[in-house]
């Protein structure tokens, strides 16, 4: 029998003090929050998952959102205690949380609650850009938050957004070099994407915002890869950079490697059953907090589905190909799904210098990283018998 894959826990806290104009996550204004009711639902949901999965240890717990740094440290500690009691934690399990710089005064208590890795949403280093991005902090506060985080947490990651409106290649290079001088060992660097239904999408439609072109974005991406690599933080995933393997995100690697994870909280997704062919199941929690809380307390707040072979293959290719060094594990794909990538598409991407085969893995070339989704699409089999 194949050993059970690693298991991660994702906790979605959906509330924010304000909704950023580029964000398409399942988020709601904190003014409408019901924190105690949601906490009770999260604990109950976690108990339901323990009943469904049986004894499994957690390799990671990640608090995302929304703005989970708005949670009280007591609530964070309660969830971690409950997760530890129900599942147990693997030795050295990663406990991470996404934080807004404005909550810097809570960092010490959040660390004391059990969080050891903080992802700080800095997003930009100049006030004009932060204002345009709808952030509720300025650059000075972000830098103070970073100092506080580095003093309180074992591991700190910074999030930044580039390819912003009117941002030049030279300006991004200077901002990136300044960021690399701040002494962090992990960076998540995301190209601004105009997501349908967001405030930025509406601005683009009425001509009030002009984002950099695809060519400009690709140029910025290439520069990002080069500058970070030269500074000792090479990419280990399309948008993530780390100094060493120990600095990489354990939780996010679970997604990219196709392991198991349980998601609790409004709109959270789960994937379980990675150790046997045809056993992959998905679950999606109710989106609205009130609906989620009511459904969980009544029995089950998730819509569950058995993934089809096509869905599982597509997901594993899309996620696995994003790992820069490890790439897509062909043996694992074939063992767990019974399928291999489309040979014609693989040959085409190889001929176009987008892809290379290294042993039993398919790995993107530096050129291919900028077109990862297109490469993954070419690898999906034409048919699933």
BAVEXTI-760788 format. One line per 3 residues: their letters; for each residue z, y, x of C-alpha. Coordinates in Angstrom, 1 decimal. Example, Ala and Ser with C-alpha at 12.3 -4.5 7.8 and 13.67 -1.06 7.14 Angstrom:
REM residues 2
AS> 7.8:-4.5:12.3  7.1:-1.1:13.7
//
This chain:
REM residues 385
XXX> 0.0:0.0:0.0  -0.9:3.5:1.3  2.1:5.7:2.1
XXX> 2.8:8.5:-0.4  1.2:11.8:0.8  3.3:14.8:1.6
XXX> 4.6:16.7:-1.4  5.0:20.4:-1.8  6.7:22.6:-4.4
XXX> 5.1:25.9:-5.5  7.3:28.2:-7.6  5.4:31.0:-9.4
XXX> 7.4:34.1:-10.2  4.9:36.2:-12.3  6.5:39.6:-12.4
XXX> 5.5:42.7:-10.4  6.7:46.3:-10.5  3.0:47.3:-10.8
XXX> -0.3:45.4:-11.0  -2.5:45.9:-8.0  -6.1:46.8:-9.1
XXX> -7.7:44.0:-7.0  -5.4:41.3:-8.3  -6.6:38.5:-10.7
XXX> -3.4:36.3:-10.4  -1.3:35.4:-13.4  1.0:38.4:-13.2
XXX> 3.0:40.6:-15.6  5.0:43.8:-15.4  8.6:43.3:-14.3
XXX> 9.7:45.7:-17.1  9.0:42.8:-19.5  10.8:40.2:-17.4
XXX> 13.3:37.7:-18.8  14.6:36.5:-15.5  17.5:34.3:-16.7
XXX> 15.4:32.6:-19.3  12.6:32.0:-16.8  15.0:30.6:-14.3
XXX> 16.4:28.1:-16.8  12.8:27.0:-17.6  11.9:26.6:-13.9
XXX> 14.9:24.3:-13.4  14.1:22.3:-16.4  10.5:22.0:-15.4
XXX> 11.5:20.8:-12.0  13.7:18.1:-13.6  10.7:17.0:-15.7
XXX> 8.6:16.6:-12.6  11.3:14.5:-10.9  11.2:12.2:-13.9
XXX> 7.5:11.9:-13.7  7.1:11.4:-10.0  10.2:9.4:-9.1
XXX> 11.9:9.7:-5.7  9.8:11.9:-3.3  10.9:14.3:-0.5
XXX> 9.5:17.8:-0.3  7.7:18.9:2.8  7.6:22.5:1.7
XXX> 8.8:24.9:-1.0  6.9:28.1:-1.5  7.8:31.0:-3.8
XXX> 4.6:32.9:-4.8  3.6:35.3:-7.5  3.6:37.9:-8.6
XXX> 6.4:39.3:-6.5  9.0:36.6:-5.8  11.0:39.0:-3.7
XXX> 12.0:40.6:-7.0  14.0:37.4:-7.8  17.7:37.6:-7.1
XXX> 18.8:35.7:-4.0  21.1:33.8:-6.3  18.1:32.6:-8.3
XXX> 16.2:31.6:-5.2  19.2:29.6:-3.9  19.7:27.9:-7.3
XXX> 16.1:26.7:-7.3  16.4:25.4:-3.7  19.6:23.7:-4.5
XXX> 18.2:22.0:-7.6  15.0:21.0:-5.7  17.2:19.5:-2.9
XXX> 19.3:17.6:-5.4  16.4:16.2:-7.3  13.9:15.5:-4.5
XXX> 15.5:16.1:-1.2  13.8:17.9:1.7  12.1:16.4:4.6
XXX> 13.6:17.3:8.0  12.3:20.7:9.0  10.8:21.3:5.6
XXX> 9.2:24.8:5.3  10.9:27.2:2.8  8.6:30.2:2.3
XXX> 8.5:33.3:0.1  6.0:36.1:-0.4  7.6:39.5:-0.2
XXX> 6.7:43.1:-1.0  7.9:45.6:1.7  9.7:47.6:-1.0
XXX> 12.3:44.8:-1.3  13.3:45.0:2.4  17.0:45.6:1.5
XXX> 17.2:42.1:0.0  15.7:40.3:3.0  19.1:39.4:4.5
XXX> 20.3:37.8:1.3  17.0:36.0:0.7  17.3:34.5:4.2
XXX> 20.9:33.4:3.4  19.6:31.8:0.2  17.6:29.3:2.4
XXX> 14.2:31.0:2.9  13.0:30.6:6.6  9.4:31.9:6.4
XXX> 8.5:35.2:4.9  4.9:36.3:4.1  5.0:40.1:4.0
XXX> 2.3:41.8:1.9  1.6:44.7:4.2  -2.1:44.9:3.1
XXX> -3.0:48.0:5.2  -1.5:50.2:7.9  -2.5:53.7:6.6
XXX> -1.1:55.5:3.5  -4.5:56.5:2.0  -5.7:52.8:2.0
XXX> -2.4:51.6:0.5  -2.6:54.2:-2.2  -6.2:53.1:-3.0
XXX> -5.1:49.5:-3.1  -2.4:50.5:-5.7  0.5:49.4:-3.5
XXX> 4.0:50.8:-4.1  4.9:51.2:-0.4  3.6:53.4:2.4
XXX> 2.9:52.4:6.0  6.3:53.5:7.3  8.1:51.3:4.7
XXX> 5.9:48.4:5.6  6.7:48.7:9.3  10.4:49.0:8.5
XXX> 10.1:45.9:6.3  8.5:44.0:9.2  11.3:45.0:11.6
XXX> 13.9:43.8:9.0  11.9:40.5:8.4  11.6:39.7:12.1
XXX> 15.4:40.1:12.5  16.3:37.9:9.5  13.7:35.1:9.3
XXX> 12.7:32.4:11.7  9.0:32.9:10.9  7.1:35.9:9.6
XXX> 3.5:36.2:8.5  1.6:39.4:7.6  -1.1:39.8:4.9
XXX> -3.8:42.4:5.3  -6.9:43.2:3.3  -10.1:44.4:5.0
XXX> -13.6:45.4:3.9  -12.0:48.1:1.8  -14.0:51.0:0.3
XXX> -15.4:53.3:3.0  -13.7:51.3:5.8  -15.8:51.2:8.9
XXX> -16.0:48.4:11.4  -14.4:50.6:14.1  -11.5:51.5:11.8
XXX> -10.8:47.9:10.9  -11.0:46.9:14.6  -8.4:49.6:15.5
XXX> -6.2:48.5:12.5  -6.4:44.9:13.5  -5.6:45.6:17.1
XXX> -2.5:47.6:16.0  -1.4:44.7:13.8  -1.8:42.3:16.6
XXX> 0.6:44.4:18.7  3.4:44.0:16.1  4.4:40.7:17.5
XXX> 3.8:38.3:14.6  2.7:34.8:15.1  0.8:34.3:11.8
XXX> -1.7:36.5:10.0  -3.5:36.1:6.7  -6.5:38.4:6.7
XXX> -8.5:38.6:3.4  -11.7:40.3:2.8  -11.6:42.4:-0.4
XXX> -13.2:40.6:-3.2  -14.0:42.3:-6.5  -12.7:39.8:-9.0
XXX> -14.0:39.9:-12.6  -11.6:41.5:-15.1  -9.6:43.5:-12.5
XXX> -9.2:47.2:-12.4  -11.4:47.3:-9.3  -14.1:45.4:-11.2
XXX> -14.0:48.1:-13.9  -14.3:50.8:-11.3  -17.3:49.1:-9.7
XXX> -19.0:48.8:-13.1  -18.7:52.5:-13.8  -19.7:53.5:-10.2
XXX> -16.2:54.8:-9.2  -15.8:52.3:-6.4  -18.3:51.1:-3.8
XXX> -17.1:48.1:-1.7  -18.7:47.3:1.6  -21.9:45.3:1.4
XXX> -22.0:41.6:2.1  -23.6:42.3:5.5  -20.8:44.7:6.4
XXX> -18.2:42.2:5.2  -19.7:39.5:7.3  -19.7:41.7:10.4
XXX> -16.1:42.5:9.8  -15.3:38.9:9.4  -17.0:38.0:12.7
XXX> -15.1:40.8:14.4  -11.8:39.5:12.9  -12.4:36.1:14.3
XXX> -13.2:37.4:17.8  -10.4:39.9:18.1  -7.7:37.5:16.8
XXX> -8.9:34.7:19.1  -8.9:37.0:22.1  -5.3:38.0:21.2
XXX> -4.1:34.4:21.0  -4.1:34.0:17.2  -7.3:32.0:16.5
XXX> -8.2:31.0:13.0  -7.0:27.6:11.9  -8.4:28.2:8.4
XXX> -11.0:30.6:7.1  -8.6:33.5:6.5  -5.5:32.4:8.4
XXX> -4.6:32.8:12.0  -1.7:31.4:14.0  -0.5:31.4:17.6
XXX> 0.5:27.8:17.7  0.4:24.7:15.4  4.1:25.3:14.7
XXX> 3.2:28.8:13.3  0.7:27.5:10.8  1.6:27.4:7.1
XXX> 2.9:23.9:6.2  2.6:24.6:2.5  -0.9:25.9:2.6
XXX> -2.1:23.0:4.7  -1.0:20.7:1.9  -3.6:22.3:-0.3
XXX> -6.4:22.2:2.3  -5.6:18.6:3.3  -5.6:17.4:-0.2
XXX> -1.9:16.3:-0.3  0.3:16.5:-3.4  2.0:19.5:-4.8
XXX> 3.9:20.4:-7.9  3.7:23.9:-9.4  6.3:25.3:-11.7
XXX> 6.2:28.7:-13.4  3.7:30.4:-15.7  0.1:29.5:-14.8
XXX> 1.1:27.2:-11.9  -1.2:24.4:-11.0  -0.3:20.9:-9.7
XXX> -2.1:18.0:-8.1  -0.5:14.6:-7.7  -1.7:11.1:-6.9
XXX> -3.5:11.6:-3.6  -2.7:8.1:-2.2  -5.0:5.9:-4.3
XXX> -8.6:6.0:-5.4  -9.1:7.5:-8.9  -5.5:8.4:-9.2
XXX> -5.7:12.2:-8.8  -4.1:14.1:-11.7  -4.0:17.8:-12.4
XXX> -1.7:20.0:-14.4  -1.7:23.6:-15.4  1.3:25.4:-16.8
XXX> 1.1:27.7:-19.8  0.0:31.2:-18.7  2.2:33.6:-20.6
XXX> 5.8:33.5:-19.6  7.1:33.3:-23.2  4.7:30.4:-23.9
XXX> 5.7:28.7:-20.7  9.4:29.0:-21.3  9.1:27.8:-24.9
XXX> 6.9:24.8:-24.0  9.1:23.7:-21.1  12.3:23.9:-23.0
XXX> 10.6:21.9:-25.8  9.5:19.1:-23.6  6.5:20.0:-21.3
XXX> 4.9:23.3:-20.4  1.8:21.8:-18.7  -1.6:20.7:-19.8
XXX> -2.4:17.5:-17.9  -5.7:15.9:-17.0  -7.0:13.0:-15.1
XXX> -9.5:14.4:-12.6  -13.0:13.0:-12.7  -14.5:11.6:-9.5
XXX> -16.8:14.6:-9.4  -13.9:17.1:-9.8  -11.8:15.4:-7.0
XXX> -14.7:15.2:-4.6  -15.6:18.9:-5.1  -12.0:20.0:-4.6
XXX> -11.6:17.9:-1.5  -14.8:19.2:0.0  -14.1:22.9:-0.9
XXX> -10.6:22.8:0.5  -11.0:20.5:3.5  -14.0:22.3:5.0
XXX> -11.9:25.5:5.2  -9.8:24.0:8.1  -11.4:25.5:11.2
XXX> -10.5:22.9:13.8  -9.8:19.8:11.7  -12.5:20.2:9.1
XXX> -13.3:17.7:6.4  -11.9:14.2:7.0  -14.8:11.9:6.0
XXX> -12.7:8.7:6.2  -10.1:10.2:3.9  -12.7:11.4:1.5
XXX> -14.4:8.0:1.3  -11.1:6.1:1.0  -9.7:8.3:-1.8
XXX> -12.8:8.9:-3.8  -15.4:6.3:-2.8  -17.9:9.1:-2.0
XXX> -19.3:10.7:1.1  -20.9:14.2:1.4  -24.5:14.6:0.4
XXX> -26.5:13.5:3.5  -29.4:15.8:2.8  -27.1:18.8:2.4
XXX> -25.2:17.9:5.5  -28.4:17.7:7.5  -29.6:21.0:6.2
XXX> -26.3:22.8:7.0  -26.4:21.2:10.5  -29.9:22.3:11.1
XXX> -28.9:25.8:10.1  -26.1:25.8:12.6  -23.5:26.1:9.9
XXX> -21.9:22.7:10.4  -21.3:20.1:13.1  -19.9:16.5:13.0
XXX> -17.0:15.8:15.3  -16.1:12.1:15.2  -15.3:11.4:11.6
XXX> -15.0:15.0:10.6  -17.3:17.8:9.5  -16.4:21.1:11.0
XXX> -17.8:24.6:10.3  -19.4:26.4:13.2  -18.3:30.0:13.8
XXX> -21.4:31.1:11.9  -20.7:28.7:9.1  -17.2:30.0:8.5
XXX> -18.6:33.2:6.9  -20.5:31.0:4.4  -17.9:28.3:3.8
XXX> -18.4:28.1:0.0  -22.2:27.7:0.3  -21.7:25.0:2.9
XXX> -19.3:23.1:0.7  -21.7:23.4:-2.2  -24.4:21.8:-0.1
XXX> -22.2:18.9:0.7  -21.4:18.0:-2.9  -23.2:14.8:-3.9
XXX> -26.0:15.2:-6.5  -24.7:12.5:-8.7  -21.5:10.5:-9.4
X> -22.2:7.0:-10.6
//
